[in-house]
Amino acid sequence: MGVLALQGDFAEHQDMLAAAGVPSCQVRTVAELEACGALIIPGGESTTMAKLMDAYGLRSPLMAFARGGRPVWGTCAGLIMLAARLEEDRPAPLGLMDITVRRNGYGRQVDSFSAPLNVKGMVGGPFHAVFIRAPVITAVGQGVEVLAALEDGSPVAVRAGNLLATSFHPELTRDARFHVAFWEMAAAPSH
Ligand code: GLN
């Protein structure tokens, strides 16, 4: 399991994976990416992440990685990078998942919040999701499955084939169920 380590909270993802018994490595180069079976794009700052992605020559390889069917999970800024469309001009996302996203759509840092989520297919009760300057998914295309939504109906966890995206941060909790689910998704032959 690779974790894109250009910027953001990649170390927290690695800690969660380690707690779940999943071996992981940091990805900063094309060679490191190619060595992975699946990839997590962490939370952070999407404009900075996009700049570094371009500077490291990772944009096309990342797109090919995902289009080739290898599982990719984006959390928060990572979700922004996976999106097909942003309501803002920047950054240029990877355009992999048929969703439209508004950055910081739930408000500023001070408006960060947590919410219990019922997640499709997840046993063990609600998942306590942490939202920090989180992106809002304003539209989902056909073929994108909503796994969890807030009370107002806005989707916050979505899946399309080998791609998973969450607008919150499972890596900032002690609950490894999303990491385990993604690991199982990566191990399943059906994507
Ligand atoms: N607001 C950030 C962005 O636009 C994302 C915040 C986060 O990843 N916690 O990139």
Residues whose N, C-alpha, C, O or C-beta is under 5 A from the ligand:
A	BS01	LIG	G43 G44 E45 S46 T47 T75 C76 A77 R103 N104 I132 R133
